[in-house]
Amino acid sequence: MFPIVREFIEKVYIFHPEVADGKRTQKIVIVWNCIGEFNTRTLDAENEQA
């Protein structure tokens, strides 16, 4: 990983993969030093409703 990126990331959580409908998905959560956990799924849902 690039050294500059390490300065901004506090933690990375990687969850077990799941298989549904023949597709493999895996949840990854990045906790940033400045803003904490940033949930993009919540933002995507808000944009779809607008």
N, C-alpha and C positions, 0 to 999 in steps of 0.2 A: 504494500500500500504506500502511496506517496506520503512523504513526511508532513506536508502541509495539511493533508486530509486528517491525519492523526491528531493534529492540534484541535480540530473542530468536533471530533467524535469522542463521546464519553464512553458509551457502551454499544455493543451490537448483540442482539438476541436472535438466535436462529432456532426455529421450532421444527419439530418432526414433520416430514413431508406427509401429505394426505393425497389419496387417490379418490377422485369422484368422477363418474361418467367417463372413465378411461383417461382422465387428465390428471397429471401430477402437479400439485401446488405446494408451496412452502412459504410460510409466513416468516418475514424478517423484519425486526424492529430496530431502528437506529435511534439512539438517544444522543442528541447533540449537546455540546457544552453550553451554548448560548441560550437555546430555546427549549431544550428538553426533547420529549418525544413529539414528532411531527406526524400526524395522521393524515395521509393523503386520501384515504378512502372517504373520510368524512367530508373533505373538501370536494371530492368528485360528486358525492351525493347531493351536496348543496348546489353545485353548478347545474346538475341535471334538473333540479326543481325550479331553478330561476328561469 
